[in-house]
Amino acid sequence: AEPDLQAAFDATIDRHDRIEPRDWMPDAYRKTLVRQIAQHAHSEIIGMQPEGNWIGRAPSLRRKAILLAKVQDEAGHGLYLYSACETLGVSRAELTELLLSGRQKYSSIFNYPTLSYADVGTIGWLVDGAAICNQVPLCRTSYGPYGRAMIRICKEESFHQRQGYELLMTMMRGTDEQRAMVQESVNRFWWPVLMMFGPPDAQSPNSAQSMAWGIKRNSNDELRQKFVDMTVPQAEALGVTLPDPGLRWNEERGHYDFGEPDWQEFAAVIRGDGPCNAQRLAHRRAAHEEGAWVREAATAFAAREAALRDS
Ligand code: ACO
């Protein structure tokens, strides 16, 4: 029956319809989805660290409440994504193990440090802005549970993006020192943010197949361009300069031209040699070990409840 199953799968993809957990799917499709969704889930969880770094030092109770809520949302995103991934037949415990042993990746961007409170604003504006750009098309991804998780995540991400922009707007209306903090933060984050979209299309080994399967709906370079086009007017409204001398409107293309990120730096970061890779993984490992008693207690409790129900 294999050829029929493959034909049914292909027809679903061609109709831009959804593949659901109980449907037959090629092994390589399943494998690619596990890789991408797990990497996405790990990014949400590791992504709590750079901002979490500032919760205890927020400049006001209001900013602290906002930041706490935001970091909590990221934990929630990680959980929906791990759940979506589990529908493909892997467990969250396995995925966690793959992250902790360095066999699965998470987004390069979270290997950069957060050095000032302006970074909280920049992460909201640029990092979450890039995440939205990449994730809105994923609401139409071919795998049902992933696409549905993306809908809620994107709504929350747009809220995060606005809170970051509002924070930076507030700082830009402040003192010269505050404006300088914003500019310095944007200078540090701009290039790493452009790297979030992945390598250039010509060097992206997974893109062609993932697009043919409708897992990805746009290429890395298309989304990077879309992000730049969307962000330049926002930078102007904010009054910051994007640190790229090559950035200019191209009338003919109807897009902004922009410079090339340092792809060697990108390669080093995804290899594990970025500024904070070791720290991020060490922190995650320690949190996992310190949480072992909670998992054991929850498992023992569930077993006891089940035994009581059955008796
Ligand atoms: N950080 C770390 N690794 C990356 C990044 C990045 N920014 N971009 C690409 N890579 C990795 C890929 O995972 C792949 O490695 P692998 O085969 O070992 O998994 C390799 O670089 C080559 O890249 P591509 O062939 O282009 O990989 P892919 O088709 O998966 O495209 C992309 C990468 C665009 C990140 C895609 O996986 C995607 O859209 N993922 C979902 C979004 C996501 O993960 N967002 C997380 C960050 S945003 C946030 O959470 C706030």
py3Dmol code that shows the C-alpha trace and the ligand (Angstrom):
import py3Dmol

protein = """\
ATOM      1  CA  ALA A   1       0.000   0.000   0.000  1.00  0.00           C
ATOM      2  CA  GLU A   2       3.093   2.206   0.267  1.00  0.00           C
ATOM      3  CA  PRO A   3       2.717   3.921  -3.188  1.00  0.00           C
ATOM      4  CA  ASP A   4      -0.914   4.811  -2.337  1.00  0.00           C
ATOM      5  CA  LEU A   5       0.134   6.270   0.987  1.00  0.00           C
ATOM      6  CA  GLN A   6       2.851   8.333  -0.662  1.00  0.00           C
ATOM      7  CA  ALA A   7       0.358   9.511  -3.313  1.00  0.00           C
ATOM      8  CA  ALA A   8      -2.169  10.521  -0.642  1.00  0.00           C
ATOM      9  CA  PHE A   9       0.539  12.402   1.235  1.00  0.00           C
ATOM     10  CA  ASP A  10       1.713  14.188  -1.931  1.00  0.00           C
ATOM     11  CA  ALA A  11      -1.867  15.136  -2.806  1.00  0.00           C
ATOM     12  CA  THR A  12      -2.407  16.642   0.646  1.00  0.00           C
ATOM     13  CA  ILE A  13       0.784  18.691   0.316  1.00  0.00           C
ATOM     14  CA  ASP A  14      -0.186  19.824  -3.207  1.00  0.00           C
ATOM     15  CA  ARG A  15      -3.604  20.997  -1.979  1.00  0.00           C
ATOM     16  CA  HIS A  16      -1.814  23.005   0.766  1.00  0.00           C
ATOM     17  CA  ASP A  17      -3.843  20.967   3.223  1.00  0.00           C
ATOM     18  CA  ARG A  18      -2.630  19.719   6.608  1.00  0.00           C
ATOM     19  CA  ILE A  19      -0.873  16.486   7.502  1.00  0.00           C
ATOM     20  CA  GLU A  20      -2.149  15.279  10.887  1.00  0.00           C
ATOM     21  CA  PRO A  21      -0.405  13.047  13.481  1.00  0.00           C
ATOM     22  CA  ARG A  22      -2.240   9.844  12.503  1.00  0.00           C
ATOM     23  CA  ASP A  23      -1.670  10.326   8.756  1.00  0.00           C
ATOM     24  CA  TRP A  24       1.044   8.381   6.981  1.00  0.00           C
ATOM     25  CA  MET A  25       4.129  10.514   6.301  1.00  0.00           C
ATOM     26  CA  PRO A  26       7.580   9.824   4.865  1.00  0.00           C
ATOM     27  CA  ASP A  27      10.238   9.201   7.521  1.00  0.00           C
ATOM     28  CA  ALA A  28      12.318  12.094   6.272  1.00  0.00           C
ATOM     29  CA  TYR A  29       9.327  14.476   6.612  1.00  0.00           C
ATOM     30  CA  ARG A  30       8.847  13.352  10.205  1.00  0.00           C
ATOM     31  CA  LYS A  31      12.563  13.713  10.908  1.00  0.00           C
ATOM     32  CA  THR A  32      12.737  17.213   9.470  1.00  0.00           C
ATOM     33  CA  LEU A  33       9.737  18.311  11.490  1.00  0.00           C
ATOM     34  CA  VAL A  34      11.156  16.885  14.710  1.00  0.00           C
ATOM     35  CA  ARG A  35      14.418  18.735  14.010  1.00  0.00           C
ATOM     36  CA  GLN A  36      12.780  22.077  13.265  1.00  0.00           C
ATOM     37  CA  ILE A  37      10.048  21.995  15.935  1.00  0.00           C
ATOM     38  CA  ALA A  38      12.455  20.776  18.628  1.00  0.00           C
ATOM     39  CA  GLN A  39      14.972  23.457  17.696  1.00  0.00           C
ATOM     40  CA  HIS A  40      12.191  25.999  17.851  1.00  0.00           C
ATOM     41  CA  ALA A  41      11.012  24.734  21.270  1.00  0.00           C
ATOM     42  CA  HIS A  42      14.566  24.760  22.662  1.00  0.00           C
ATOM     43  CA  SER A  43      14.966  28.345  21.413  1.00  0.00           C
ATOM     44  CA  GLU A  44      11.931  29.472  23.372  1.00  0.00           C
ATOM     45  CA  ILE A  45      13.248  27.830  26.552  1.00  0.00           C
ATOM     46  CA  ILE A  46      16.888  28.945  26.220  1.00  0.00           C
ATOM     47  CA  GLY A  47      15.552  32.353  25.123  1.00  0.00           C
ATOM     48  CA  MET A  48      14.220  32.890  28.623  1.00  0.00           C
ATOM     49  CA  GLN A  49      17.772  33.309  29.940  1.00  0.00           C
ATOM     50  CA  PRO A  50      19.034  36.534  28.334  1.00  0.00           C
ATOM     51  CA  GLU A  51      15.943  38.448  29.438  1.00  0.00           C
ATOM     52  CA  GLY A  52      15.534  36.563  32.703  1.00  0.00           C
ATOM     53  CA  ASN A  53      18.922  38.051  33.542  1.00  0.00           C
ATOM     54  CA  TRP A  54      17.226  41.449  34.046  1.00  0.00           C
ATOM     55  CA  ILE A  55      14.088  40.510  36.021  1.00  0.00           C
ATOM     56  CA  GLY A  56      15.783  41.182  39.360  1.00  0.00           C
ATOM     57  CA  ARG A  57      17.164  44.499  38.122  1.00  0.00           C
ATOM     58  CA  ALA A  58      14.169  45.975  36.284  1.00  0.00           C
ATOM     59  CA  PRO A  59      14.062  49.783  36.673  1.00  0.00           C
ATOM     60  CA  SER A  60      10.478  49.869  38.035  1.00  0.00           C
ATOM     61  CA  LEU A  61       7.762  47.556  39.321  1.00  0.00           C
ATOM     62  CA  ARG A  62       5.823  48.125  36.071  1.00  0.00           C
ATOM     63  CA  ARG A  63       8.781  47.084  33.888  1.00  0.00           C
ATOM     64  CA  LYS A  64       9.398  44.094  36.132  1.00  0.00           C
ATOM     65  CA  ALA A  65       5.783  42.888  35.828  1.00  0.00           C
ATOM     66  CA  ILE A  66       5.924  43.259  32.040  1.00  0.00           C
ATOM     67  CA  LEU A  67       9.225  41.391  31.765  1.00  0.00           C
ATOM     68  CA  LEU A  68       8.120  38.583  34.089  1.00  0.00           C
ATOM     69  CA  ALA A  69       4.969  38.050  32.031  1.00  0.00           C
ATOM     70  CA  LYS A  70       6.933  38.072  28.805  1.00  0.00           C
ATOM     71  CA  VAL A  71       9.510  35.536  29.966  1.00  0.00           C
ATOM     72  CA  GLN A  72       6.658  33.342  31.212  1.00  0.00           C
ATOM     73  CA  ASP A  73       5.040  33.516  27.767  1.00  0.00           C
ATOM     74  CA  GLU A  74       8.273  32.178  26.251  1.00  0.00           C
ATOM     75  CA  ALA A  75       8.100  29.181  28.599  1.00  0.00           C
ATOM     76  CA  GLY A  76       4.528  28.622  27.403  1.00  0.00           C
ATOM     77  CA  HIS A  77       5.659  28.747  23.760  1.00  0.00           C
ATOM     78  CA  GLY A  78       8.292  26.119  24.506  1.00  0.00           C
ATOM     79  CA  LEU A  79       5.629  23.892  26.037  1.00  0.00           C
ATOM     80  CA  TYR A  80       3.181  24.147  23.110  1.00  0.00           C
ATOM     81  CA  LEU A  81       6.042  23.357  20.746  1.00  0.00           C
ATOM     82  CA  TYR A  82       7.285  20.362  22.753  1.00  0.00           C
ATOM     83  CA  SER A  83       3.692  19.101  22.748  1.00  0.00           C
ATOM     84  CA  ALA A  84       3.437  19.563  18.970  1.00  0.00           C
ATOM     85  CA  CYS A  85       6.703  17.659  18.604  1.00  0.00           C
ATOM     86  CA  GLU A  86       5.477  14.818  20.826  1.00  0.00           C
ATOM     87  CA  THR A  87       2.669  14.127  18.308  1.00  0.00           C
ATOM     88  CA  LEU A  88       5.474  12.924  15.997  1.00  0.00           C
ATOM     89  CA  GLY A  89       6.424  10.149  18.386  1.00  0.00           C
ATOM     90  CA  VAL A  90       9.257  11.622  20.443  1.00  0.00           C
ATOM     91  CA  SER A  91       8.994  12.427  24.126  1.00  0.00           C
ATOM     92  CA  ARG A  92       9.820  15.704  25.783  1.00  0.00           C
ATOM     93  CA  ALA A  93      12.371  13.900  27.960  1.00  0.00           C
ATOM     94  CA  GLU A  94      14.198  12.690  24.823  1.00  0.00           C
ATOM     95  CA  LEU A  95      14.161  16.148  23.302  1.00  0.00           C
ATOM     96  CA  THR A  96      15.503  17.702  26.487  1.00  0.00           C
ATOM     97  CA  GLU A  97      18.290  15.134  26.501  1.00  0.00           C
ATOM     98  CA  LEU A  98      19.171  16.009  22.881  1.00  0.00           C
ATOM     99  CA  LEU A  99      19.383  19.689  23.788  1.00  0.00           C
ATOM    100  CA  LEU A 100      21.463  19.114  26.918  1.00  0.00           C
ATOM    101  CA  SER A 101      23.919  16.857  25.111  1.00  0.00           C
ATOM    102  CA  GLY A 102      24.318  19.418  22.314  1.00  0.00           C
ATOM    103  CA  ARG A 103      22.865  17.145  19.628  1.00  0.00           C
ATOM    104  CA  GLN A 104      20.001  19.529  18.824  1.00  0.00           C
ATOM    105  CA  LYS A 105      20.388  23.230  18.225  1.00  0.00           C
ATOM    106  CA  TYR A 106      18.573  26.343  19.401  1.00  0.00           C
ATOM    107  CA  SER A 107      18.555  29.790  17.817  1.00  0.00           C
ATOM    108  CA  SER A 108      21.945  31.456  17.464  1.00  0.00           C
ATOM    109  CA  ILE A 109      20.570  34.755  18.798  1.00  0.00           C
ATOM    110  CA  PHE A 110      20.306  33.533  22.383  1.00  0.00           C
ATOM    111  CA  ASN A 111      24.069  33.042  22.576  1.00  0.00           C
ATOM    112  CA  TYR A 112      24.620  36.786  22.824  1.00  0.00           C
ATOM    113  CA  PRO A 113      24.707  38.572  26.193  1.00  0.00           C
ATOM    114  CA  THR A 114      22.248  41.177  27.493  1.00  0.00           C
ATOM    115  CA  LEU A 115      24.372  44.040  28.805  1.00  0.00           C
ATOM    116  CA  SER A 116      21.835  46.781  29.604  1.00  0.00           C
ATOM    117  CA  TYR A 117      18.110  47.242  30.142  1.00  0.00           C
ATOM    118  CA  ALA A 118      17.872  48.637  26.626  1.00  0.00           C
ATOM    119  CA  ASP A 119      18.580  45.060  25.481  1.00  0.00           C
ATOM    120  CA  VAL A 120      15.167  44.034  26.857  1.00  0.00           C
ATOM    121  CA  GLY A 121      13.607  46.571  24.482  1.00  0.00           C
ATOM    122  CA  THR A 122      15.842  45.597  21.566  1.00  0.00           C
ATOM    123  CA  ILE A 123      15.066  41.912  22.010  1.00  0.00           C
ATOM    124  CA  GLY A 124      11.342  42.702  21.936  1.00  0.00           C
ATOM    125  CA  TRP A 125      11.612  44.989  18.933  1.00  0.00           C
ATOM    126  CA  LEU A 126      14.201  43.195  16.774  1.00  0.00           C
ATOM    127  CA  VAL A 127      14.452  39.592  18.006  1.00  0.00           C
ATOM    128  CA  ASP A 128      10.707  39.116  18.473  1.00  0.00           C
ATOM    129  CA  GLY A 129      10.131  41.167  15.306  1.00  0.00           C
ATOM    130  CA  ALA A 130      12.329  38.721  13.376  1.00  0.00           C
ATOM    131  CA  ALA A 131      10.593  35.794  15.077  1.00  0.00           C
ATOM    132  CA  ILE A 132       7.179  37.100  13.906  1.00  0.00           C
ATOM    133  CA  CYS A 133       8.441  37.560  10.366  1.00  0.00           C
ATOM    134  CA  ASN A 134       9.648  33.958  10.335  1.00  0.00           C
ATOM    135  CA  GLN A 135       6.677  32.492  12.209  1.00  0.00           C
ATOM    136  CA  VAL A 136       3.602  34.118  10.633  1.00  0.00           C
ATOM    137  CA  PRO A 137       4.130  32.069   7.443  1.00  0.00           C
ATOM    138  CA  LEU A 138       4.612  28.981   9.656  1.00  0.00           C
ATOM    139  CA  CYS A 139       0.943  29.293  10.705  1.00  0.00           C
ATOM    140  CA  ARG A 140       0.336  27.812   7.211  1.00  0.00           C
ATOM    141  CA  THR A 141       2.952  25.074   7.568  1.00  0.00           C
ATOM    142  CA  SER A 142       1.867  21.661   6.312  1.00  0.00           C
ATOM    143  CA  TYR A 143       1.948  19.874   9.681  1.00  0.00           C
ATOM    144  CA  GLY A 144      -1.282  20.589  11.589  1.00  0.00           C
ATOM    145  CA  PRO A 145      -0.134  20.639  15.226  1.00  0.00           C
ATOM    146  CA  TYR A 146       2.840  22.900  14.387  1.00  0.00           C
ATOM    147  CA  GLY A 147       0.744  25.388  12.398  1.00  0.00           C
ATOM    148  CA  ARG A 148      -1.916  25.578  15.109  1.00  0.00           C
ATOM    149  CA  ALA A 149       0.687  26.157  17.840  1.00  0.00           C
ATOM    150  CA  MET A 150       2.095  28.986  15.728  1.00  0.00           C
ATOM    151  CA  ILE A 151      -1.183  30.927  15.688  1.00  0.00           C
ATOM    152  CA  ARG A 152      -1.229  31.601  19.398  1.00  0.00           C
ATOM    153  CA  ILE A 153       2.539  32.031  19.576  1.00  0.00           C
ATOM    154  CA  CYS A 154       2.439  34.716  16.877  1.00  0.00           C
ATOM    155  CA  LYS A 155      -0.277  36.659  18.692  1.00  0.00           C
ATOM    156  CA  GLU A 156       1.829  36.693  21.835  1.00  0.00           C
ATOM    157  CA  GLU A 157       4.996  37.535  19.891  1.00  0.00           C
ATOM    158  CA  SER A 158       3.370  40.619  18.357  1.00  0.00           C
ATOM    159  CA  PHE A 159       2.505  41.805  21.835  1.00  0.00           C
ATOM    160  CA  HIS A 160       6.143  41.224  22.870  1.00  0.00           C
ATOM    161  CA  GLN A 161       7.363  43.149  19.863  1.00  0.00           C
ATOM    162  CA  ARG A 162       5.217  46.131  20.778  1.00  0.00           C
ATOM    163  CA  GLN A 163       6.309  46.121  24.422  1.00  0.00           C
ATOM    164  CA  GLY A 164       9.943  46.195  23.263  1.00  0.00           C
ATOM    165  CA  TYR A 165       9.292  49.066  20.896  1.00  0.00           C
ATOM    166  CA  GLU A 166       7.390  50.984  23.604  1.00  0.00           C
ATOM    167  CA  LEU A 167      10.283  50.485  26.045  1.00  0.00           C
ATOM    168  CA  LEU A 168      12.778  51.840  23.500  1.00  0.00           C
ATOM    169  CA  MET A 169      10.448  54.764  22.623  1.00  0.00           C
ATOM    170  CA  THR A 170      10.309  55.656  26.307  1.00  0.00           C
ATOM    171  CA  MET A 171      14.111  55.557  26.593  1.00  0.00           C
ATOM    172  CA  MET A 172      14.474  57.655  23.426  1.00  0.00           C
ATOM    173  CA  ARG A 173      12.312  60.343  25.043  1.00  0.00           C
ATOM    174  CA  GLY A 174      14.641  60.290  28.078  1.00  0.00           C
ATOM    175  CA  THR A 175      18.191  61.567  28.604  1.00  0.00           C
ATOM    176  CA  ASP A 176      21.141  61.564  26.188  1.00  0.00           C
ATOM    177  CA  GLU A 177      22.580  58.680  28.176  1.00  0.00           C
ATOM    178  CA  GLN A 178      19.415  56.638  27.688  1.00  0.00           C
ATOM    179  CA  ARG A 179      19.399  57.360  23.953  1.00  0.00           C
ATOM    180  CA  ALA A 180      23.032  56.247  23.772  1.00  0.00           C
ATOM    181  CA  MET A 181      22.117  53.016  25.587  1.00  0.00           C
ATOM    182  CA  VAL A 182      19.444  52.271  22.985  1.00  0.00           C
ATOM    183  CA  GLN A 183      21.789  52.976  20.075  1.00  0.00           C
ATOM    184  CA  GLU A 184      24.553  50.831  21.588  1.00  0.00           C
ATOM    185  CA  SER A 185      22.129  47.966  22.095  1.00  0.00           C
ATOM    186  CA  VAL A 186      20.778  48.176  18.531  1.00  0.00           C
ATOM    187  CA  ASN A 187      24.374  48.232  17.210  1.00  0.00           C
ATOM    188  CA  ARG A 188      25.153  44.972  19.020  1.00  0.00           C
ATOM    189  CA  PHE A 189      21.962  43.147  18.067  1.00  0.00           C
ATOM    190  CA  TRP A 190      21.397  44.171  14.441  1.00  0.00           C
ATOM    191  CA  TRP A 191      23.726  41.699  12.684  1.00  0.00           C
ATOM    192  CA  PRO A 192      23.016  38.718  14.964  1.00  0.00           C
ATOM    193  CA  VAL A 193      19.277  39.342  14.394  1.00  0.00           C
ATOM    194  CA  LEU A 194      19.747  39.129  10.609  1.00  0.00           C
ATOM    195  CA  MET A 195      21.461  35.759  11.194  1.00  0.00           C
ATOM    196  CA  MET A 196      18.341  34.386  12.921  1.00  0.00           C
ATOM    197  CA  PHE A 197      16.815  33.717   9.472  1.00  0.00           C
ATOM    198  CA  GLY A 198      19.512  31.140   8.769  1.00  0.00           C
ATOM    199  CA  PRO A 199      22.244  30.907   6.129  1.00  0.00           C
ATOM    200  CA  PRO A 200      21.805  32.422   2.641  1.00  0.00           C
ATOM    201  CA  ASP A 201      19.530  30.308   0.436  1.00  0.00           C
ATOM    202  CA  ALA A 202      22.445  29.034  -1.628  1.00  0.00           C
ATOM    203  CA  GLN A 203      24.003  27.604   1.552  1.00  0.00           C
ATOM    204  CA  SER A 204      20.847  26.325   3.200  1.00  0.00           C
ATOM    205  CA  PRO A 205      20.907  22.519   2.929  1.00  0.00           C
ATOM    206  CA  ASN A 206      17.349  21.992   4.223  1.00  0.00           C
ATOM    207  CA  SER A 207      15.403  24.757   2.449  1.00  0.00           C
ATOM    208  CA  ALA A 208      14.547  23.159  -0.894  1.00  0.00           C
ATOM    209  CA  GLN A 209      13.093  19.975   0.587  1.00  0.00           C
ATOM    210  CA  SER A 210      11.365  21.799   3.456  1.00  0.00           C
ATOM    211  CA  MET A 211       9.712  24.172   0.987  1.00  0.00           C
ATOM    212  CA  ALA A 212       8.654  21.323  -1.295  1.00  0.00           C
ATOM    213  CA  TRP A 213       6.969  19.708   1.720  1.00  0.00           C
ATOM    214  CA  GLY A 214       5.315  22.963   2.736  1.00  0.00           C
ATOM    215  CA  ILE A 215       7.085  22.906   6.101  1.00  0.00           C
ATOM    216  CA  LYS A 216       8.724  26.232   5.257  1.00  0.00           C
ATOM    217  CA  ARG A 217       6.626  28.631   3.187  1.00  0.00           C
ATOM    218  CA  ASN A 218       9.393  31.162   2.425  1.00  0.00           C
ATOM    219  CA  SER A 219      13.133  30.956   1.991  1.00  0.00           C
ATOM    220  CA  ASN A 220      15.629  32.323   4.522  1.00  0.00           C
ATOM    221  CA  ASP A 221      16.644  35.215   2.246  1.00  0.00           C
ATOM    222  CA  GLU A 222      13.027  36.171   1.439  1.00  0.00           C
ATOM    223  CA  LEU A 223      12.213  36.472   5.118  1.00  0.00           C
ATOM    224  CA  ARG A 224      15.435  38.360   5.901  1.00  0.00           C
ATOM    225  CA  GLN A 225      14.559  40.894   3.185  1.00  0.00           C
ATOM    226  CA  LYS A 226      11.009  41.227   4.454  1.00  0.00           C
ATOM    227  CA  PHE A 227      12.316  41.885   7.959  1.00  0.00           C
ATOM    228  CA  VAL A 228      14.741  44.582   6.802  1.00  0.00           C
ATOM    229  CA  ASP A 229      12.010  46.301   4.746  1.00  0.00           C
ATOM    230  CA  MET A 230       9.671  46.286   7.715  1.00  0.00           C
ATOM    231  CA  THR A 231      12.268  47.447  10.242  1.00  0.00           C
ATOM    232  CA  VAL A 232      13.935  50.414   8.524  1.00  0.00           C
ATOM    233  CA  PRO A 233      10.879  52.734   8.874  1.00  0.00           C
ATOM    234  CA  GLN A 234      10.492  51.632  12.503  1.00  0.00           C
ATOM    235  CA  ALA A 235      14.142  52.569  13.183  1.00  0.00           C
ATOM    236  CA  GLU A 236      13.503  55.979  11.609  1.00  0.00           C
ATOM    237  CA  ALA A 237      10.437  56.558  13.774  1.00  0.00           C
ATOM    238  CA  LEU A 238      12.447  55.564  16.818  1.00  0.00           C
ATOM    239  CA  GLY A 239      15.382  57.799  15.917  1.00  0.00           C
ATOM    240  CA  VAL A 240      18.101  55.111  15.905  1.00  0.00           C
ATOM    241  CA  THR A 241      20.618  54.328  13.179  1.00  0.00           C
ATOM    242  CA  LEU A 242      20.937  50.752  11.933  1.00  0.00           C
ATOM    243  CA  PRO A 243      24.681  49.963  11.846  1.00  0.00           C
ATOM    244  CA  ASP A 244      24.916  49.102   8.147  1.00  0.00           C
ATOM    245  CA  PRO A 245      26.535  51.591   5.750  1.00  0.00           C
ATOM    246  CA  GLY A 246      25.197  49.517   2.845  1.00  0.00           C
ATOM    247  CA  LEU A 247      21.567  50.010   3.841  1.00  0.00           C
ATOM    248  CA  ARG A 248      19.642  51.984   1.198  1.00  0.00           C
ATOM    249  CA  TRP A 249      16.353  51.938  -0.669  1.00  0.00           C
ATOM    250  CA  ASN A 250      16.575  50.297  -4.076  1.00  0.00           C
ATOM    251  CA  GLU A 251      13.884  51.842  -6.261  1.00  0.00           C
ATOM    252  CA  GLU A 252      14.259  49.224  -8.971  1.00  0.00           C
ATOM    253  CA  ARG A 253      13.856  46.226  -6.658  1.00  0.00           C
ATOM    254  CA  GLY A 254      11.321  47.939  -4.435  1.00  0.00           C
ATOM    255  CA  HIS A 255      13.321  46.728  -1.419  1.00  0.00           C
ATOM    256  CA  TYR A 256      16.143  47.921   0.815  1.00  0.00           C
ATOM    257  CA  ASP A 257      19.628  46.770  -0.129  1.00  0.00           C
ATOM    258  CA  PHE A 258      21.669  45.747   2.891  1.00  0.00           C
ATOM    259  CA  GLY A 259      25.073  44.374   3.808  1.00  0.00           C
ATOM    260  CA  GLU A 260      26.157  40.800   4.378  1.00  0.00           C
ATOM    261  CA  PRO A 261      26.164  39.460   7.959  1.00  0.00           C
ATOM    262  CA  ASP A 262      29.416  37.846   9.102  1.00  0.00           C
ATOM    263  CA  TRP A 263      28.643  34.228   8.208  1.00  0.00           C
ATOM    264  CA  GLN A 264      31.823  33.013   9.868  1.00  0.00           C
ATOM    265  CA  GLU A 265      30.573  34.386  13.150  1.00  0.00           C
ATOM    266  CA  PHE A 266      27.243  32.631  12.511  1.00  0.00           C
ATOM    267  CA  ALA A 267      29.021  29.324  11.856  1.00  0.00           C
ATOM    268  CA  ALA A 268      31.019  29.695  15.075  1.00  0.00           C
ATOM    269  CA  VAL A 269      27.896  30.433  17.120  1.00  0.00           C
ATOM    270  CA  ILE A 270      25.966  27.417  15.819  1.00  0.00           C
ATOM    271  CA  ARG A 271      29.038  25.237  16.328  1.00  0.00           C
ATOM    272  CA  GLY A 272      28.890  26.131  20.026  1.00  0.00           C
ATOM    273  CA  ASP A 273      31.567  28.832  20.076  1.00  0.00           C
ATOM    274  CA  GLY A 274      29.422  31.943  20.504  1.00  0.00           C
ATOM    275  CA  PRO A 275      29.868  34.379  23.397  1.00  0.00           C
ATOM    276  CA  CYS A 276      27.344  32.652  25.720  1.00  0.00           C
ATOM    277  CA  ASN A 277      26.833  29.092  24.397  1.00  0.00           C
ATOM    278  CA  ALA A 278      28.593  27.378  27.296  1.00  0.00           C
ATOM    279  CA  GLN A 279      26.839  29.541  29.889  1.00  0.00           C
ATOM    280  CA  ARG A 280      23.365  28.986  28.367  1.00  0.00           C
ATOM    281  CA  LEU A 281      23.704  25.206  28.281  1.00  0.00           C
ATOM    282  CA  ALA A 282      25.293  25.019  31.735  1.00  0.00           C
ATOM    283  CA  HIS A 283      22.411  27.049  33.163  1.00  0.00           C
ATOM    284  CA  ARG A 284      19.840  24.843  31.426  1.00  0.00           C
ATOM    285  CA  ARG A 285      21.562  21.655  32.656  1.00  0.00           C
ATOM    286  CA  ALA A 286      21.679  22.924  36.222  1.00  0.00           C
ATOM    287  CA  ALA A 287      17.990  23.899  36.117  1.00  0.00           C
ATOM    288  CA  HIS A 288      17.136  20.445  34.776  1.00  0.00           C
ATOM    289  CA  GLU A 289      19.098  18.691  37.516  1.00  0.00           C
ATOM    290  CA  GLU A 290      17.678  20.908  40.241  1.00  0.00           C
ATOM    291  CA  GLY A 291      14.188  20.136  38.944  1.00  0.00           C
ATOM    292  CA  ALA A 292      14.666  16.348  39.073  1.00  0.00           C
ATOM    293  CA  TRP A 293      12.871  16.036  42.432  1.00  0.00           C
ATOM    294  CA  VAL A 294       9.810  17.825  41.010  1.00  0.00           C
ATOM    295  CA  ARG A 295       9.592  15.376  38.102  1.00  0.00           C
ATOM    296  CA  GLU A 296      10.051  12.424  40.472  1.00  0.00           C
ATOM    297  CA  ALA A 297       7.409  13.711  42.868  1.00  0.00           C
ATOM    298  CA  ALA A 298       4.947  14.374  40.038  1.00  0.00           C
ATOM    299  CA  THR A 299       5.509  10.883  38.625  1.00  0.00           C
ATOM    300  CA  ALA A 300       5.064   9.258  42.054  1.00  0.00           C
ATOM    301  CA  PHE A 301       1.907  11.294  42.635  1.00  0.00           C
ATOM    302  CA  ALA A 302       0.447  10.337  39.255  1.00  0.00           C
ATOM    303  CA  ALA A 303       1.231   6.651  39.926  1.00  0.00           C
ATOM    304  CA  ARG A 304      -0.471   6.819  43.323  1.00  0.00           C
ATOM    305  CA  GLU A 305      -3.548   8.545  41.891  1.00  0.00           C
ATOM    306  CA  ALA A 306      -3.758   5.910  39.158  1.00  0.00           C
ATOM    307  CA  ALA A 307      -3.457   3.100  41.741  1.00  0.00           C
ATOM    308  CA  LEU A 308      -6.220   4.673  43.851  1.00  0.00           C
ATOM    309  CA  ARG A 309      -8.453   4.988  40.794  1.00  0.00           C
ATOM    310  CA  ASP A 310      -7.895   1.344  39.856  1.00  0.00           C
ATOM    311  CA  SER A 311      -8.434  -0.079  43.360  1.00  0.00           C
TER     312      SER A 311
END
"""
ligand_1 = """\
51
ACO
N 20.379 29.450 14.791
C 20.830 28.193 14.935
N 20.861 27.311 13.935
C 20.424 27.725 12.733
C 19.937 29.017 12.503
C 19.930 29.896 13.593
N 19.516 31.155 13.485
N 19.582 29.117 11.212
C 19.842 27.935 10.641
N 20.367 27.098 11.551
C 20.845 25.739 11.326
C 19.744 24.815 10.862
O 19.047 24.288 11.957
C 20.516 23.784 10.089
O 21.183 22.906 10.973
P 20.667 21.391 11.247
O 20.472 20.782 9.899
O 21.718 20.777 12.075
O 19.365 21.509 11.975
C 21.614 24.607 9.450
O 21.746 25.774 10.256
C 21.337 24.977 8.022
O 20.217 25.867 7.932
P 18.948 25.633 6.988
O 19.206 24.521 6.028
O 18.558 26.939 6.420
O 17.886 25.105 8.073
P 16.308 25.240 8.115
O 15.698 24.913 6.798
O 15.836 24.485 9.294
O 16.036 26.811 8.346
C 15.227 28.200 10.171
C 16.409 27.440 9.551
C 14.817 29.321 9.225
C 15.662 28.763 11.513
C 14.039 27.212 10.327
O 14.444 26.064 11.029
C 12.847 27.803 11.033
O 12.092 28.571 10.454
N 12.627 27.413 12.314
C 11.479 27.811 13.094
C 11.687 29.103 13.773
C 12.617 29.038 14.957
O 13.223 28.040 15.273
N 12.699 30.124 15.674
C 13.458 30.154 16.897
C 14.033 31.471 17.170
S 12.905 32.771 17.349
C 12.276 32.741 18.925
O 12.026 31.731 19.433
C 12.038 34.041 19.636
"""
view = py3Dmol.view(width=600, height=400)
view.addModel(protein, "pdb")
view.setStyle({"model": 0}, {"cartoon": {"style": "trace"}})
view.addModel(ligand_1, "xyz")
view.setStyle({"model": 1}, {"stick": {}})
view.zoomTo()
view.show()
